[in-house]
Amino acid sequence: MGKTFDCMLEEHMEFISRQRMFFVGSAPLSGEGHVNLSPKGYDAFRILSSGEVAYLDLTGSGNETSAHLQENGRITVMFCAFEGPPNILRLYGRGEVVLPGTEAWSELAPLFEELPGTRQIIRIRVDQVQTSCGFGVPLYRYERDRETLVKWWEAKGPVALQAYWREKNRTTLDGLPTPLGKKLQEEDALKVP
């Protein structure tokens, strides 16, 4: 039933492009640390090549994936067919966090519509693709994207966004520093006379 591939084939890329939702999994090296699994929506996923993808990461209540990537690079992205023929596709690879103001950001950001609450871009080098049947995944119909997150950050504005990052996105549940947290710490150190 399951098949593995060294990179994405055309049929994999076509399947991914039709999906409205994906899931991201990461974990710290510590066996005591929390495994993170995050659902993602919006038009936030891009295929860069048969072996590289990226997604626009919006601000949420945690920033686990970025710290895990900084620590060990491991990441899995999963797509499920909720409509049409059953299918599950996983991308296994190594990821990196791309923050605003970097050269990599200048290269990748134009590929996305910048949404209010945009935090970072996650770029992934895919080293294995796995497909499986998906027979147990229920059928759902897509209605529309929720507007709540975007409208919330739109109303809050950039000052509140920065404050939220400082309060909620500097470290993980396990206390690992995030790349954004390190950047904020450096910015704060420059402000001290």
HUKAFEN-V539738 format. One line per field, one symbol per residue. phi: phi as a letter, one per 30 degrees, with the letter a starting at -180 (. if undefined). psi: psi as a letter, one per 20 degrees, with the letter a starting at -180 (. if undefined). A space follows every 10 residues. Layout:
# HUKAFEN-V539738
phi->???
psi->???
This chain:
# HUKAFEN-V539738
phi->.dbcbdadde dddddedddc abbccaaddd dddddcbbdb bidccbccad bbbabdccdb dbbdeddddd dbidabcbcb dcbiddabbc ccaccbccce jcdddddced dbddcejeca cccbcdcacb cbdidddddb cdcaddcedd dddeddiddd ddddeddccd bdeciddced dddddddddd ddd
psi->gqqqqhrprg hghggghiqi qrqpprqrhp iirpppopqq brmjppohai jprqqppqpa irlggghggh giipqppppp oiqaqqqppp opaprqpoqq irghghghhi iqppqpjpgr ppppopiqpp qrgjhiprpq ppgrqqiggg hghghgrhgh ggggghgijh rrhjjpqqgg ggghggghhh hp.
